[in-house]
Amino acid sequence: MFRAYAQFTIKYPAIHALNLLIVLSIFVISSYQLLANEALIFAFGFLFVAFPTIVFAKASDYRRKYLNTSN
């Protein structure tokens, strides 16, 4: 899965950037709502963000080690 996403980031960098922005915005909105409303239901945003963050990190590591991205 990490290899496939690493290859996806090379083929479609704009969509990857959009994915990063979406995950970041979910994190920011969840953080704000958790602090402002003090409702623990918004902590699920952190759980939702945890999986994509791990995928992004592992794919980045794979891309750096094994895929030649220089032109």
N, C-alpha and C positions, 0 to 999 in steps of 0.2 A: 504494500500500500504506500509506503514511504517513497519507494522508487518511482511508482506511477505518478505520485503527486510532484516529485522532483522533476520528472519529465514534463508534466503538465505546466509547471512554472516556466520552463524554458519555451514551450510552444505558445503559451498564452499568458504573458506577463501582466497584461492589463486586468485580466480576470483574477489573477492571483492577488494583485494589488487591491482589487475590489473586495475579495475575500478577507484580506487583512483589515481593511477599513470597517467591514461589517462586524468582524469579531471584536475589534477595538471599540467600536461604538456600543456594542452590547455590553462590554466590560464597563465602559464609562457610565452608561445609563444605569446599569445595575448598581454600580458603586454609588452614584448619586441618589438613586431611589432608596437604597439601603440606609444611607446616612440621613436623608431628609425625612423619610417616612418611618424609619425604624421598624419595618416589617420584614420578617425573615424570609418571606416568600421571594424577595428579590435576590436572595443568596443563590437561588438556582441559576442566576445569570453567570455566577462564578463557575458553577459546575458545567454549564453549557460551554463556557469559554475554555475550560481546561483541556478537553479533548482536541479541539482544533489547534490549540497552542502546542501541544505535544506533536501533532502531525506536522505543523509548520517547522518546528525545531528539528525533528528527525529528517524531514525532507531536505531542509537546508544543509544539514550535516552530510547527507548522502550526496547532494548536488556538489558540494564543495570538494568532497573526497573523490567521487567516481565519475562525474560528468564534466566533460571539457566544455566550458562555456565561453572560452576566449575565441575571438575571431581572428 
